[in-house]
Amino acid sequence: MTELLNFLGHYWWLAFPVFGMTMGAVNARVKRRELAARRRHREQLELIRAQGGSIETSGAAPMPLAAPTDGQQRLIAAQDAVTHRWLEYELDATKLITYPAMSDGRQPLTAAFLRAKKAADNLRPAEGETLSPERLREYRDAVTDYEVAFDVAERDARRVKDAAFTADERKRLDTAKQLLTVATDQAATPNERQLAYRRVREELDGLILLSDEAVDVLEKKVALELPRERTAPPASGPSAEAAPGSAA
């Protein structure tokens, strides 16, 4: 014991490096534990986000849900592109008269397209929703069917045109197309446009059913007024006052 005390008395300065090494080892262990805890916390957050859950922390705002994947956004854009192409027929009376099969649900290919559209609409994700992998596959298949069904229906409608109508019915369609040009011509008077529009509706009655949206678009075109002629403003000033005297 005496020897140990003598050793410590002569080499007391060794306590400082030993203490430093001890504290370094302790700090390294604490740091490793802290890094491991952060990694586990990060993994838990990623798991919650992947499962579509919300993340709340004390005193902090809830973490937002995961954003829709790029693949889901591409499918939504593809569906919207097909719908836009379909609306070009649905809202354009001239196109409907030229390719009437596109609005005729009795045509097998058009009916198949409308069924595919309904299926894609039902599987479409809501705003801000991220589909699960299984639902995403179902939605992808529905959008693919929608695209193919529209392409097939459109090609067939452009091929047959008005072949499904009788000779008299085709004559009525041609008349309606000519009158439609007058009804939407800004060079015609409002009365001429209104009369032509009424004739168009009469010719199409029983042949083609215009959707309410197509009627609204057509009526807005027909209701466009011609530019009003500018009238000269009333004369004023000395020349106006002199006019009565000159007349006298």
Residue pairs with C-beta under 8 A, 6 or more apart in sequence:
45 55
45 63
48 54
48 55
49 55
49 63
49 65
49 66
50 66
52 65
52 66
52 130
54 62
54 63
54 65
55 62
55 63
56 62
56 63
57 63
65 128
65 130
66 130
67 130
68 125
68 128
68 129
68 130
68 131
69 130
69 136
71 136
71 140
72 125
72 130
72 131
72 136
72 139
75 136
75 139
75 140
75 143
76 124
76 125
78 143
78 147
79 120
79 124
79 143
79 146
82 117
82 143
82 146
82 147
82 150
83 117
85 150
85 154
86 102
86 113
86 117
86 150
88 95
89 95
89 96
89 99
89 102
89 103
90 96
90 102
90 103
90 211
90 213
90 214
91 211
91 213
91 214
91 217
92 214
92 217
93 180
93 200
93 210
93 214
93 217
93 218
94 177
94 180
95 102
96 102
96 103
96 208
96 210
96 214
97 173
97 176
97 177
97 180
97 204
97 208
98 161
98 162
98 177
99 157
99 158
99 161
100 157
100 161
100 162
100 164
100 165
100 173
100 207
100 208
101 107
101 109
101 110
101 153
101 156
101 157
101 160
101 161
101 164
102 110
102 153
102 154
102 157
103 110
103 208
103 209
103 210
103 211
104 110
104 164
104 208
105 111
105 114
107 153
107 156
107 157
107 164
109 149
109 152
109 153
109 156
109 157
110 153
110 157
112 149
112 152
112 153
113 146
113 149
113 150
113 152
113 153
115 149
116 142
116 145
116 146
116 148
116 149
116 150
117 146
117 149
117 150
119 142
119 145
119 146
120 139
120 142
120 143
120 145
120 146
122 142
123 135
123 138
123 139
123 142
124 139
125 131
125 135
125 139
131 139
162 169
162 170
162 173
165 173
165 207
169 207
172 203
172 204
172 207
173 203
173 204
173 207
173 208
175 199
175 203
176 199
176 200
176 203
176 204
179 196
179 197
179 199
179 200
179 203
180 196
180 200
180 218
182 188
182 192
182 193
182 196
183 193
183 194
183 196
183 197
183 200
183 218
183 221
183 222
184 193
184 218
184 221
184 222
185 193
186 224
186 226
188 196
189 226
190 225
190 226
193 222
194 222
196 222
197 218
197 219
197 222
204 210
210 218
234 240
235 243
